[in-house]
Amino acid sequence: MRGISLKGQIRDVYKQMGKAIADYGMLADGDKIFIGVSGGVDSLVLSNLFQMRQTRIPIKFDIIACFIDTNFIKIKKRELAGYVKPYNVE
């Protein structure tokens, strides 16, 4: 998150996500977050938000991404894998 300027709706969602995590105790040390990634905007944004949160909160958790192959959307699977790899997502 350092060096990233969040604006507009992404900033609002990021803040609401942090509030929900704190208010409802949604994460604990050692948790594993399993995210189904289809290549669509919604799953990539969710993955990205969790990756940003990982660097900003004192809770240590792992993110595991699972590719969901839908037959109705053409996805470049190697590019998708390359999207999550720099963040050390399994």
N, C-alpha and C positions, 0 to 999 in steps of 0.2 A: 504494500500500500504506500510505502514511502515513495515520494516523488510522483504519485498519481493524484491528479485533481479530479475529484468526483463532482459531477454537476447533474442538475435536473433530477429525473426520475431515478437514475441509478443511485444517486446520493440518498434520496429519500428511502429507497428500498434497503440500502446498506444500513442506514440508521435504524430502520424498523426491525431489520434482522438482528442487529445488536441488542436492541431493546427486548425483543422476544427471547433471545438466548438468555439474557440476564433475568428477566421477569419470571420465566417459566423453568429456569434451570435445565435448558434443553441440551446442554453439553457438559460433560465431565471429563477429567483427565483420563486418557486412554481410550476414549470413544473412537469408533470408526464410523465415518459418514459414507454411505454407499449412494452414489449418484448415478442414475441412468442417463447416459449421454447419447442422444440420437443425432447430434449435429445441428439440431434446430437452435434457434436463438435462446429459447427459454432454458433448455438444459445447459447450454454453454454459459449463460449468465449466472445460473445457480452455482455451477461449478466455480466460476470465477469469483463470485461473492464469497464462497466458503474459503477459497484460496487466499483472498485478501484478509478475511477474518482471522485465518490461521496465523498471520504475521502480527496481528494487532491485539489479540487477547491472551491472557496468561494461561489459558487452558490448552493443554497439548492433546491434539486429536489428529487422526489420520483420515485422509480422503481417498476413497476407492471409486474409480470411475468404471462403469460397465457400459460398453457400447451396445446400443439396442438397434439391431438391423431391421429397418422397416423397408418393406418391398416397394413402397410408393414414393420414397424420397431417395434420390441418388446422392450418395455420400462418398467423398474421397476419404477412405478409412485411414490411410497413412497420414493425411493432413490432420485429421481429427486426433489421431494419436499424438502427433507432433504438437497439437495445441495444449494438451495437458502435461506432456512430458517435462517441460521446463519447471513446472511447479512441484516436481517429485510426487505426482499423483500416480498411484498404482494402477 
